[in-house]
Amino acid sequence: MADVTDSYRPDRMAGFSRTQWAQVLVGVAVVLTVLQYTGLLPAAFHRLPEELVPNFAGWLDAIFNFVKDDLGLLALTRLLTEGLQWLLDVTANLLFGKRRWPNIGPIPWTAVAAVAGVVGYYLGGWRMALLGAGTFIWTALIGQWTIAMETMSVLVVAAPLAFFIGLGFGILAWRKPWVNRAIKPVLSVLQTLPFFTYLLPAVIFFKVGPTAGAVATTIYAIPPMILMTTLGLQKVSPEVVEAGNMSGCTRWQLLRHVYLPSARTEILVGVNQVIMLCLAMVVLTAFIGMPGLGAKLLAMMGSFKLGRSFEIGITIVLLAVMLDRMSKAWVVKQPEHFEKGTPWWKKHFMLLLGVGLFLFFVLLSQFVPEAQALGRRQNFSQGKELDNLIKGFLNIDVVKATTGFLRAFVNVQILIPFRNFMLSIPTPAFILLVIAFALWLGGKKQAVYAGVFFSLVALSGWWDRSVITLYSVISAVVIAMMIGLPLGIVAARTEKWSKRILLVCDTAQTFPSFVYLIPAIMLFGITDIAVIFSILIFAMVPLTRYTIEGLRTVPVEMTEAADMAGATRMQKLWKVQLPLALPTMAVGFNQAIMFAFFMVIIAAFIGTQDLGQELQRTLAGTDMGKNFVLGICVALMALTFDLTILKWASDQKKKLGLGD
Amino acid sequence: MTANTVISCKNVWKIFGNNPEAYLSKMPDGHSFDDIRKDGYIAGVKDVSIEVSRGEMLVIMGLSGSGKSTLVRCFSRLHDITGGTIEVEGQDIMSLSEKELIDLRRNKMGMVFQSFGLLPHRTVLDNVAFPLEMRGQDKHERRARALEVVKLVGLEGREDYFPRELSGGQQQRVGIARSLAIEPDIWFLDEPFSALDPLIRREMQDEFLRLQELLGKTIVFITHDFDEALRLADRIAIMKDGAVEQCDTPDQIVLNPATEYVRKFTEEIDKARVVHAGVLAKADLKATGDPVDAKASVQDLARLLVQDKRKTIPVARDGAVIGGMDRAEALEILLEAG
């Protein structure tokens, strides 16, 4: 009993429990709102007066200009640009024949597809071979080879770069505790910072075009690599390390021969994440004028050519799935020995086969032009026909009525009133509500963070747009919960459906976020609903996934105990399974919110009135200060939720004795 | 310390916690393990003085958490000790530079680990050759040597396997081969057979004894299994809460337990199997007739002890009589076991 009172005491402040304090805060907020509605609240309490908003953007601009010009950082980055530009030129020449050194490209598509097939077979057998070769064959046949290779040429530079930088920092953070402490908060901000915020500095410091795209992509992909490296190195079994020490390793030998190979799994998981984030980002660099799949998709969606958008979407998805599956297969691939006396060529059969096929197709393309590249009229794109099909489908009365109803009813009756209500809450009342939420779920520390973060947002002068952003996130996540949770609960009932839905979720999670806009625009055109819809499907994935995982990992003894206690299915679900799965589900909920914050910014492309749109506007100019203020607003709001919900989940896990 | 002493440690302390040196220097004498724990520190090794001589097999045993693994890691300086001195071949190992320490490990020490500690990405051969590679030996030389040791531990034909393709027993053979590759003078084994199932364990112990017969190394062997200790040891050190309770030959530990803890520990042991005629022989006792071998255990002599009518029986080592054994005393030990 002593334990219980001890652990509860810190939660009590001035005699009140956390929940009671939260209630008080909510009470004050309600009073403030009521006063606002009755017109008794002074205007200064409703919104921060303009003249009180500090000129963060101006200050940031001044700092940036100082760093850029006076410190000569620009000169340095332009120098780096040269090197990067050279690398990108090489890959551009090899992949799509840009006229630069070494002037030997482009590599024929048949050769690329063949090598992808062999690599696929080596990593994961026939199905992976089919996926590898098939993706590239599709890309060529559909007539998107050049733009796809434009995208790939940046990816093949950015991903290795992100890998090495991430690995380096990861090792450093593992070796030196102070680096780890310094890097942790930076990483969590970086991971919540909207991608638009990466783009503008990249453009300013590294020229428009592939270089800036590559830099933004690299930076975006570094954080998970750092985390996975550190994690992997920490997990190396102490005995293996001691064995290394007793073998007389120097520090460098220990790192090179013992630590890094033993952390192989985590490092390769990091590689997988680097590749997937790079792909997601490289598509988005279309917003700063990087040519490639993203730019084409942006243009097609802008001119409402749904058929072509759909085809490009499939190419992106195929590339994503292929890269994901192959890198994951690499993670689990274990070395195997050859029987004694296996001849040299047999041991390296796959390598020889890959090289052989590559040379064969390169030679073949000298004689057969189709093997080199497919011409404009030779591809099988069905853009026009698909376009008509989709538009025809949308014009069917039933479909039209449904989407029309959703647009009219959900939007006008529910979403807009909700938005207006959120906007009507006075700023201090809003902040109090958020603090109350953080206090109730997380604790004192989280409440302080919430207060500071949201006050900063209020001070930024972008309060209304921030609230609209939050409104989009909340409405989308709520709807996603209404669909995703029941779906997860039902699927979790049987092994078979759990597996199926998890596979769908896994696959969907590898899609670059941009792709989610396609069905949204297809169904709802360019409207608010389309924004919510794209966020909603994006956010539903983690919700469903973690619900299933949470429910499936409830220990069997507990459900058996419930069965023997005579619980009905419903009782078992509500009294046993859900409470135990809740911490895991909370992680999914958290991820859904993070995804939603991410997507809401991208969806600004459709035309919203939130921070995303303002962010997008800054890209056109060189408004770096404003760009950062906006980006940090998004990051602060996202971090508030992140800190609070994860704290609750880990508290809950500890309470249930489920470990961390 | 004689020229024959390989490892000598005096008043060695290993305390875990925040700034343990300062704590140790201020700690009052006679602080017990629990007192130290109350202060927020853990005494891994507590004032241990012990010597290991050349060619000897010292078995350190105790329950888990008794500090036996920590002590061995202090010998090889995998842990830096908090107080006291440890000398290996007359050299204070705490004064060694990083380079000297690496040299020492590369040339003089080998260690075998409980969960093998193999490198998962290397083949059997590459794992065994690893210490040789680390000290920069030529590729062909180290391959030849590694093949030799792999053969010695009976893994011929599996050189190209990866650790995960081997059974537990085979993996530990790789671990043993690796530790022997550099031809160490001192061999540390940290519960090498605990992770194996009983049948394999027995087999590996036989194998180990065969190797020791062949190589004659100085060995520090850790185990929590008393039977194993009795089978292998020249001397046994019993540890509890970081301190050595008793360090002596198996016979002496069974016959004269130094503390209550050791007595309880040895209670269940079949003494007749442990005590040898050599220990019971007293030089001043004269006896006549056929002598018994000093290496024979009381159990081995059971039939003779019961049937022989002599009061004292002569005991001989290597053919020379060293004294007489009181038959009643030996019988007492035999009966106690029954």
HADDOCK unambig.tbl for C-alpha pairs under 7 A between the chains (distance, minus, plus):
assign (segid A and resid 239 and name CA) (segid B and resid 113 and name CA) 6.75 0.50 0.50
assign (segid A and resid 239 and name CA) (segid B and resid 117 and name CA) 5.00 0.50 0.50
assign (segid A and resid 240 and name CA) (segid B and resid 117 and name CA) 4.09 0.50 0.50
assign (segid A and resid 240 and name CA) (segid B and resid 118 and name CA) 6.21 0.50 0.50
assign (segid A and resid 240 and name CA) (segid B and resid 119 and name CA) 6.82 0.50 0.50
assign (segid A and resid 243 and name CA) (segid B and resid 117 and name CA) 5.90 0.50 0.50
assign (segid A and resid 246 and name CA) (segid B and resid 105 and name CA) 5.64 0.50 0.50
assign (segid A and resid 246 and name CA) (segid B and resid 110 and name CA) 6.61 0.50 0.50
assign (segid A and resid 246 and name CA) (segid B and resid 111 and name CA) 6.60 0.50 0.50
assign (segid A and resid 247 and name CA) (segid B and resid 105 and name CA) 6.46 0.50 0.50
assign (segid A and resid 247 and name CA) (segid B and resid 106 and name CA) 5.97 0.50 0.50
assign (segid A and resid 247 and name CA) (segid B and resid 131 and name CA) 4.39 0.50 0.50
assign (segid A and resid 247 and name CA) (segid B and resid 134 and name CA) 6.97 0.50 0.50
assign (segid A and resid 248 and name CA) (segid B and resid 102 and name CA) 4.82 0.50 0.50
assign (segid A and resid 248 and name CA) (segid B and resid 103 and name CA) 6.84 0.50 0.50
assign (segid A and resid 248 and name CA) (segid B and resid 105 and name CA) 5.24 0.50 0.50
assign (segid A and resid 248 and name CA) (segid B and resid 106 and name CA) 4.77 0.50 0.50
assign (segid A and resid 248 and name CA) (segid B and resid 131 and name CA) 6.48 0.50 0.50
assign (segid A and resid 248 and name CA) (segid B and resid 134 and name CA) 6.42 0.50 0.50
assign (segid A and resid 249 and name CA) (segid B and resid 102 and name CA) 6.91 0.50 0.50
assign (segid A and resid 249 and name CA) (segid B and resid 134 and name CA) 5.82 0.50 0.50
assign (segid A and resid 258 and name CA) (segid B and resid 119 and name CA) 6.97 0.50 0.50
assign (segid A and resid 261 and name CA) (segid B and resid 121 and name CA) 6.62 0.50 0.50
assign (segid A and resid 262 and name CA) (segid B and resid 119 and name CA) 6.88 0.50 0.50
assign (segid A and resid 262 and name CA) (segid B and resid 120 and name CA) 6.79 0.50 0.50
assign (segid A and resid 336 and name CA) (segid B and resid 162 and name CA) 6.69 0.50 0.50
assign (segid A and resid 337 and name CA) (segid B and resid 160 and name CA) 5.59 0.50 0.50
assign (segid A and resid 337 and name CA) (segid B and resid 161 and name CA) 5.23 0.50 0.50
assign (segid A and resid 337 and name CA) (segid B and resid 162 and name CA) 6.64 0.50 0.50
